Amino acid sequence: CDTGGSSGGGGSGSSSGGAAKVASVGGTSGSAAPSVQQILGVFDLRELSADNLDFEFVTFLIDTIYRYYPLRLGQVLLVEATGIFSTAWPVIRPALGKHGSLVRFISADELRKEYFTPETVPDEFR
């Protein structure tokens, strides 16, 4: 698991000020064809507020995925989306087109149980 933070790695974000943390986990498709690496984006939105929401970064991230990795995005998990994000989602989703179906709202508990083993859970989700 490659967890992103302000130091780089698999994503971008900042652990200060409650900004969303981003993690990416490589995976492979289950088909018999040659394996294809896909991106699993995990956005920790537990401390998201209007004061620390960075629309410029969100726009950059979406644009980058569309331009450079259009077939690599497997799923995006939005962990504990706050009221402000839930309110904005109906406006954001149409802009994502068919890719909006790749987004899943999930709790931190669901994330731990479904995507990690006890040994691989990032500290932020323990």
C-alpha positions in Angstrom: 0.0 0.0 0.0 1.4 3.4 -1.0 -0.1 6.1 1.1 0.3 9.7 0.0 0.9 12.7 2.0 2.7 16.0 1.8 6.0 14.2 1.2 4.8 12.7 -2.1 4.3 9.0 -2.6 1.2 7.6 -4.2 -0.9 10.8 -3.9 -1.0 14.3 -2.7 -2.5 16.0 0.2 -1.5 17.3 3.6 -2.0 15.8 7.0 -2.2 19.3 8.6 -5.3 21.3 8.7 -7.6 18.3 8.0 -7.0 18.2 4.2 -7.9 15.0 2.5 -5.3 12.3 2.5 -4.9 10.3 -0.7 -3.7 6.7 -1.0 -3.3 4.5 -4.0 -3.3 0.8 -4.0 -2.2 -1.2 -7.1 -4.4 -4.1 -8.2 -5.0 -6.4 -11.1 -8.1 -7.3 -12.9 -9.6 -10.8 -12.4 -9.7 -11.7 -16.1 -7.6 -14.3 -17.9 -6.2 -11.6 -20.1 -2.8 -10.1 -19.2 -3.1 -8.3 -15.9 -3.8 -4.6 -15.9 -2.7 -2.4 -13.1 -5.6 -0.2 -11.8 -5.6 2.7 -9.4 -7.7 2.6 -6.2 -8.0 6.1 -4.9 -8.7 6.5 -1.2 -9.7 9.9 0.0 -9.9 10.4 3.7 -12.5 13.2 4.1 -13.1 12.9 7.8 -11.8 16.4 8.5 -12.9 18.1 5.3 -14.4 21.5 5.7 -15.1 24.6 3.6 -12.0 26.2 5.0 -9.6 23.4 3.8 -11.2 22.3 0.6 -8.8 22.9 -2.3 -10.9 23.1 -5.5 -7.8 23.8 -7.5 -6.2 20.5 -6.4 -9.4 18.6 -7.0 -9.6 20.0 -10.5 -5.9 19.2 -11.1 -6.4 15.6 -9.9 -9.5 14.9 -12.0 -7.9 16.4 -15.1 -4.7 14.4 -14.6 -6.6 11.1 -14.2 -8.7 11.8 -17.3 -5.7 12.9 -19.5 -3.0 10.5 -18.4 -4.7 7.5 -16.8 -8.2 7.2 -18.4 -8.4 3.4 -18.3 -6.4 2.9 -15.1 -8.8 4.2 -12.5 -10.6 1.2 -10.9 -12.4 2.8 -8.0 -12.4 5.9 -5.8 -13.3 5.5 -2.2 -14.5 8.6 -0.3 -14.0 7.9 3.4 -16.5 9.5 5.8 -17.6 12.2 3.4 -18.7 15.2 5.4 -21.9 17.2 4.8 -20.2 19.8 2.7 -18.9 17.1 0.3 -22.2 15.3 0.2 -23.9 18.6 -0.7 -21.5 19.2 -3.5 -21.6 15.7 -4.9 -24.7 16.2 -7.1 -22.9 19.0 -8.8 -19.6 17.2 -9.1 -20.9 13.8 -10.3 -22.2 14.9 -13.7 -18.8 16.4 -14.5 -17.3 13.0 -14.1 -19.5 11.4 -16.7 -19.5 7.6 -16.7 -16.6 7.7 -14.3 -18.9 8.9 -11.5 -20.0 5.3 -11.1 -16.5 4.4 -9.9 -17.0 6.5 -6.8 -18.1 4.8 -3.6 -18.9 6.5 -0.3 -17.5 4.4 2.5 -16.9 4.5 6.3 -13.5 4.1 7.8 -14.7 0.8 9.4 -15.8 -0.6 6.0 -12.5 0.5 4.5 -10.5 -1.4 7.2 -12.6 -4.5 6.8 -12.9 -4.7 3.1 -9.5 -3.4 1.8 -6.9 -4.2 4.4 -5.7 -6.9 6.6 -4.9 -6.1 10.3 -1.2 -5.9 9.4 -1.7 -3.5 6.4 -4.1 -1.0 7.8 -2.5 2.5 7.5 -2.1 4.2 10.9 -4.7 6.9 9.9 -7.4 4.2 9.9 -6.5 2.1 12.9 
